[in-house]
C-alpha cells in the first residue's frame, strides 16, 4: 500500500497499538503521525511504516489538533 500525507492509519505495534493516527509527513521508511491528543500536530511521533496499517481514507484538512481529534473520533468508535 502506498502511504501519503493525510492518510488515516492504525498502529500495529508499540505502546499505541490499535490506535488511529493521521500521517502528517513522510521521510524514507518513516511516517510522522499525530492523533491530536497525546501526539499533537506540532510534535508528531516518528514511526516506521512497517508498524502501520493503512486505511482507505485520506483527509485533506488536518491543520489543527481539534480537527484531527474530530476526524479520528469516527474511527475510534468502530
Backbone as ProteinMPNN parsed JSONL, in Angstrom:
{"seq_chain_A": "XXXXXXXXXXXXXXXXXXXXXXXXXXXXXXXXXXXXXXXXXXXXXXXXXXXXXXXXXXXXXXXXXXXXXXXXXXXXXX", "coords_chain_A": {"N_chain_A": [[0.847, -1.185, 0.0], [0.504, 2.19, -0.773], [1.607, 4.887, 1.033], [0.489, 8.138, 2.041], [0.504, 11.68, 2.719], [-1.848, 12.757, 5.072], [-3.291, 10.448, 5.219], [-5.28, 8.135, 7.05], [-4.183, 5.997, 9.536], [-3.583, 2.874, 11.304], [-1.94, 1.922, 14.24], [0.164, -0.866, 14.452], [1.966, -1.876, 16.223], [3.746, -1.415, 19.316], [3.447, 0.947, 22.046], [1.186, 2.384, 21.431], [-0.545, 0.65, 20.122], [-3.173, -0.431, 17.979], [-4.388, 2.06, 17.887], [-5.642, 4.955, 16.157], [-4.279, 7.225, 13.749], [-3.228, 10.225, 12.0], [-1.267, 10.712, 9.161], [1.215, 13.069, 9.105], [3.546, 13.782, 7.797], [6.034, 12.319, 5.604], [9.075, 10.43, 5.536], [11.644, 8.801, 4.114], [11.632, 5.554, 5.274], [9.866, 6.104, 7.278], [7.047, 7.477, 9.028], [5.478, 10.433, 10.139], [3.27, 10.793, 12.684], [0.108, 11.855, 14.07], [-2.353, 12.272, 16.634], [-3.779, 14.263, 17.77], [-4.268, 14.435, 20.473], [-2.602, 12.879, 22.484], [-0.373, 12.874, 20.85], [0.497, 15.652, 19.353], [-0.216, 17.799, 16.531], [1.773, 19.638, 16.151], [3.996, 18.373, 17.21], [4.629, 15.597, 16.074], [4.724, 11.943, 16.21], [7.435, 9.857, 15.331], [7.355, 7.063, 13.35], [7.969, 3.764, 12.154], [7.098, 2.643, 8.879], [6.423, -0.036, 8.566], [5.169, -0.679, 10.882], [2.651, 0.292, 10.729], [-0.76, 0.169, 9.732], [-2.507, 0.76, 6.866], [-5.448, 2.641, 6.067], [-8.242, 3.126, 3.852], [-8.794, 5.766, 3.78], [-8.273, 9.169, 3.21], [-7.567, 12.341, 4.367], [-7.922, 15.878, 3.909], [-7.795, 18.246, 5.351], [-6.221, 18.846, 8.123], [-5.014, 20.577, 9.923], [-5.197, 21.524, 12.552], [-5.207, 20.44, 15.991], [-7.72, 19.98, 17.033], [-9.329, 19.447, 14.763], [-8.125, 17.073, 13.894], [-8.679, 15.345, 16.051], [-11.473, 15.248, 15.825], [-11.837, 14.049, 13.307], [-10.63, 11.538, 13.756], [-12.256, 10.514, 15.74], [-14.424, 9.214, 14.621], [-13.291, 6.825, 13.755], [-12.327, 5.658, 16.105], [-14.613, 4.915, 17.472], [-15.61, 2.689, 16.158]], "CA_chain_A": [[0.0, 0.0, 0.0], [1.25, 3.442, -0.863], [1.231, 5.829, 2.078], [0.539, 9.537, 1.634], [0.193, 12.645, 3.777], [-3.283, 12.884, 5.286], [-3.913, 9.134, 5.319], [-5.586, 7.607, 8.38], [-3.504, 4.716, 9.732], [-3.704, 2.234, 12.613], [-0.655, 1.419, 14.725], [0.163, -2.314, 14.647], [2.946, -2.267, 17.235], [4.183, -0.386, 20.238], [2.592, 1.405, 23.14], [-0.047, 2.925, 20.867], [-1.112, -0.397, 19.283], [-4.605, -0.362, 17.663], [-4.875, 3.437, 17.89], [-5.657, 5.568, 14.833], [-3.495, 8.442, 13.605], [-3.141, 10.861, 10.687], [0.121, 10.933, 8.733], [1.461, 14.491, 8.855], [4.615, 13.86, 6.799], [6.754, 11.074, 5.329], [10.514, 10.572, 5.367], [12.23, 7.478, 3.873], [10.796, 4.453, 5.771], [9.195, 6.572, 8.488], [5.925, 8.41, 8.924], [5.237, 11.236, 11.327], [1.841, 10.62, 12.912], [-0.469, 12.637, 15.154], [-3.752, 11.966, 16.949], [-4.396, 15.473, 18.276], [-4.397, 14.417, 21.931], [-1.294, 12.521, 23.054], [0.613, 13.323, 19.87], [-0.037, 16.864, 18.732], [0.185, 18.071, 15.154], [3.026, 20.392, 16.218], [5.082, 17.48, 17.6], [4.173, 14.243, 15.756], [5.571, 10.804, 16.551], [8.106, 9.213, 14.209], [7.081, 5.631, 13.425], [8.299, 3.024, 10.942], [5.94, 2.308, 8.06], [6.037, -1.438, 8.734], [4.371, -0.767, 12.104], [1.385, 0.972, 10.48], [-1.716, -0.438, 8.805], [-3.178, 1.836, 6.157], [-6.87, 2.564, 5.747], [-8.503, 3.708, 2.534], [-9.282, 7.126, 3.999], [-7.297, 10.254, 3.167], [-8.201, 13.618, 4.693], [-7.153, 16.993, 3.383], [-7.707, 19.372, 6.274], [-5.88, 18.366, 9.465], [-4.014, 21.539, 10.385], [-5.298, 21.769, 13.996], [-5.427, 19.249, 16.804], [-9.165, 19.793, 17.176], [-9.814, 18.795, 13.548], [-7.604, 15.708, 13.889], [-9.469, 14.582, 17.027], [-12.819, 15.062, 15.285], [-11.733, 13.065, 12.223], [-10.299, 10.223, 14.294], [-13.311, 10.032, 16.636], [-15.246, 8.285, 13.846], [-12.594, 5.556, 13.681], [-12.179, 5.107, 17.458], [-15.883, 4.356, 17.918], [-15.893, 1.415, 15.486]], "C_chain_A": [[0.887, 1.241, 0.0], [0.722, 4.414, 0.191], [1.344, 7.25, 1.541], [0.16, 10.418, 2.821], [-1.323, 12.807, 3.851], [-4.005, 11.559, 5.416], [-4.152, 8.763, 6.78], [-4.946, 6.23, 8.471], [-3.77, 4.196, 11.147], [-2.338, 1.689, 13.003], [-0.777, -0.082, 14.985], [1.082, -2.75, 15.77], [3.255, -1.087, 18.136], [3.151, -0.056, 21.292], [1.226, 1.875, 22.649], [-0.744, 1.951, 19.915], [-2.631, -0.256, 19.197], [-5.2, 1.033, 17.779], [-4.775, 3.999, 16.47], [-4.945, 6.915, 14.859], [-3.645, 8.993, 12.194], [-1.665, 11.049, 10.371], [0.285, 12.408, 8.395], [2.582, 14.71, 7.85], [5.286, 12.499, 6.676], [8.225, 11.372, 5.105], [11.124, 9.18, 5.275], [11.259, 6.376, 4.307], [10.038, 4.831, 7.031], [8.024, 7.481, 8.136], [5.85, 9.183, 10.232], [3.73, 11.276, 11.519], [1.379, 11.432, 14.11], [-1.91, 12.19, 15.369], [-4.474, 13.162, 17.549], [-4.542, 15.537, 19.781], [-3.046, 14.119, 22.581], [-0.158, 12.989, 22.158], [0.012, 14.466, 19.08], [0.482, 17.009, 17.306], [1.527, 18.8, 15.131], [4.224, 19.503, 16.544], [4.663, 16.024, 17.352], [5.195, 13.181, 16.137], [6.155, 10.211, 15.278], [7.935, 7.706, 14.358], [7.407, 4.969, 12.095], [7.024, 2.623, 10.201], [5.49, 0.865, 8.241], [5.19, -1.655, 9.993], [3.022, -0.078, 11.961], [0.539, 0.172, 9.502], [-2.523, 0.689, 8.175], [-4.674, 1.567, 6.06], [-7.053, 3.19, 4.375], [-8.971, 5.146, 2.627], [-8.122, 8.118, 3.99], [-8.058, 11.555, 3.422], [-7.307, 14.756, 4.204], [-6.898, 18.086, 4.403], [-7.468, 18.854, 7.69], [-4.855, 19.281, 10.113], [-4.09, 21.849, 11.876], [-5.566, 20.462, 14.728], [-6.913, 18.947, 16.961], [-9.753, 19.066, 15.968], [-9.358, 17.339, 13.482], [-8.41, 14.846, 14.852], [-10.867, 14.286, 16.494], [-12.819, 14.002, 14.183], [-11.526, 11.669, 12.787], [-11.374, 9.674, 15.221], [-14.232, 9.052, 15.927], [-14.605, 6.901, 13.788], [-12.507, 4.886, 15.051], [-13.457, 4.434, 17.932], [-16.153, 2.97, 17.335], [-15.177, 0.275, 16.132]], "O_chain_A": [[1.896, 1.304, 0.703], [-0.471, 4.719, 0.227], [2.188, 7.536, 0.692], [-0.429, 9.953, 3.797], [-1.994, 12.973, 2.832], [-5.205, 11.534, 5.692], [-3.321, 9.047, 7.643], [-5.139, 5.391, 7.591], [-4.127, 4.95, 12.053], [-1.657, 1.066, 12.188], [-1.708, -0.524, 15.658], [0.99, -3.888, 16.23], [3.054, 0.072, 17.774], [2.114, -0.71, 21.401], [0.231, 1.775, 23.367], [-1.454, 2.377, 19.004], [-3.298, 0.002, 20.199], [-6.423, 1.171, 17.769], [-3.931, 3.572, 15.682], [-4.997, 7.646, 15.848], [-4.134, 8.303, 11.299], [-0.898, 11.496, 11.224], [-0.403, 12.939, 7.523], [2.579, 15.706, 7.127], [5.125, 11.635, 7.538], [8.588, 12.416, 4.563], [11.123, 8.446, 6.263], [10.164, 6.278, 3.753], [9.611, 3.951, 7.778], [8.011, 8.151, 7.104], [6.127, 8.641, 11.302], [2.994, 11.729, 10.642], [2.142, 11.673, 15.045], [-2.6, 11.787, 14.432], [-5.674, 13.082, 17.814], [-4.904, 16.582, 20.321], [-2.423, 15.007, 23.162], [0.883, 13.441, 22.635], [-0.871, 14.269, 18.245], [1.492, 16.413, 16.933], [2.325, 18.613, 14.213], [5.354, 19.842, 16.191], [4.374, 15.295, 18.3], [6.369, 13.476, 16.358], [5.462, 10.077, 14.27], [8.324, 7.133, 15.376], [7.154, 5.539, 11.033], [6.006, 2.305, 10.816], [4.307, 0.565, 8.088], [4.564, -2.704, 10.146], [2.32, 0.12, 12.952], [1.059, -0.427, 8.561], [-3.151, 1.479, 8.88], [-5.111, 0.419, 5.983], [-6.104, 3.727, 3.805], [-9.493, 5.692, 1.655], [-7.119, 7.926, 4.677], [-9.066, 11.833, 2.772], [-6.089, 14.606, 4.101], [-5.885, 18.782, 4.325], [-8.413, 18.466, 8.378], [-3.93, 18.812, 10.777], [-3.133, 22.392, 12.427], [-6.084, 19.505, 14.154], [-7.311, 17.783, 17.016], [-10.581, 18.169, 16.126], [-10.12, 16.468, 13.061], [-8.787, 13.726, 14.505], [-11.386, 13.187, 16.692], [-13.71, 13.153, 14.138], [-12.174, 10.719, 12.348], [-11.401, 8.468, 15.467], [-14.77, 8.145, 16.563], [-15.319, 5.898, 13.772], [-12.604, 3.662, 15.142], [-13.401, 3.483, 18.711], [-16.849, 2.164, 17.953], [-15.306, -0.866, 15.689]]}, "name": "protein", "num_of_chains": 1, "seq": "XXXXXXXXXXXXXXXXXXXXXXXXXXXXXXXXXXXXXXXXXXXXXXXXXXXXXXXXXXXXXXXXXXXXXXXXXXXXXX"}
